Amino acid sequence: MIPFVFAALLSLDDVERAALARAPVVAQARAVVVEKAALLDAARGVGVPHAFATYTNLPQGEPTGNLVQQLTTVGGSITLGDIVGVSADVAQARADVRSAQAAEVSAERMERVKVIGLYVDAVRTAEVERVRSEILRATRADRRAAALRFSSGDAPRLDVVRADVAVARASADFAQAHADAQNAHDALTVEIGVQSDAVLLPDFARLTPSLVNAPSVDDALQTAFRNRPEVAVASADVASEEAAVRAAHRAVLPGLTAQAGYAKGIDTGVPVSGPSANVSLDIPLGGAAADRARAEEARLVQARSRLDEIRQNVTVEVAAALRTYAADREASEATARARAEAAQEVQAAVVGYRNGASSSLDVLDARRTFAQAQIDDVSTRAALYEASSTLLLLLGVQE
């Protein structure tokens, strides 16, 4: 069980928090980030100053006999290359961290997109079940009315048969809707790790899209580029690799290691003490430094390519999400009008049937039309809410 306490109604924010805390793919991605960060810290530790201690015990020749030189030196040392340059190991470790962070962001986004769909589907199927239940009650009422009219001689036996068929069809539709609602509810609760009976979903009417007016493609892309974490990570990776290239070119200079400390002991039989310094110059004769510089330049090309790839992916995702949102919004408006017109048709058919102006077949056709209009309205409204939530997520404004 997850350590979340939900409100009376399970909101989309609740679902996303719970899913991110439980999803195995997200947990794995986060663990990789921790691993790579630890390796980066280890690589950075190579470049910090080192403490050292030395003890010297050497015999020295004297006319009067052998003397012993005893010196103890304590201090610190640092290599010039650790100051003016960035080692290849640190650069690679830093790139690995950013790559792991990008993978974590991608895993979290995929999980959130998935759970948005599960949440909307659970609420949608619950609403469809409610609609099917209302349709079943209406067809049963029509069946009772047809039986009364037949018994009083005002309607033929055919009306009762038609009503029986309508009740059977509505019963089958309700049973399927009930199963769909249970399956969707269970899929959602399993994803967030709670017991099925512990989740109370909001009424369908509460699912109103958070996005009222969609931005233009250019504005949406600028918002996504500014807010999406993976873009920021890739941009930082490019900046880091640019710095690594500059440092690698500086690393072709000779390596200078300086040690400084305090020495105390006996030299030629005389006690000595005082500051101690040791400087060594390392001049590389091979081409390793130049090779490392070329390697860093290649990594810079890779980092820039990754940034371009991410920006291309974001462009495709956002543009597609905008088109989907616009289409779902138009469809939702159309099905809402169709539902209202179908409701008027049912009312007119029922009144006409009571007054003998229409047949039971007209009533059944009107009810079937209205039932389908209701289901279509529910489906398009749910799709609009999902499209709105997904678009906000892809824009990086739904956190």
DAZIQUI-V328688 format. One line per field, one symbol per residue. ss: DSSP state (H for helix, E for strand, - for the rest). phi: phi as a letter, one per 30 degrees, with the letter a starting at -180 (. if undefined). Layout:
ss: ???
phi: ???
//
This chain:
ss: ---------E-HHHHHHHHHHH-HHHHHHHHHHHHHHHHHHHHHHHH--EEEEEEEEEEEEE--EEEEEEEEEEEEEEEHHHHH---HHHHHHHHHHHHHHHHHHHHHHHHHHHHHHHHHHHHHHHHHHHHHHHHHHHHHHHHHHHHHHHH-----HHHHHHHHHHHHHHHHHHHHHHHHHHHHHHHHHHHH---HHH--E--HHH----------HHHHHHHHHHH-HHHHHHHHHHHHHHHHHHHHHH----EEEEEEEEEEEEE--EEEEEEEEEEEEE-----HHHHHHHHHHHHHHHHHHHHHHHHHHHHHHHHHHHHHHHHHHHHHHHHHHHHHHHHHHHHHHHHHHH-----HHHHHHHHHHHHHHHHHHHHHHHHHHHHHHHHHHHH----
phi: .cdccddecddddedddddddcddddddddddddddddddddddddcdecdbbbbcbbdbdbedkdcccbbcbbabbaceddcdbcdddddddddddddddddddddddddddddddddddddddddddddddddddddddddddddddddcicbddedddddddddddddddddddddddddddddddddcibdddcccdddddddcedcdcdddddddddddddcddddddddddddddddddddddddddedbccbbabcblbbhicdbaldbbbbbcccdcccdddddddddddddddddddddddddddddddddddddddddddddddddddddddddddddddddddcidbcddddddddddddddddddddddddddddddddddddiccc
//
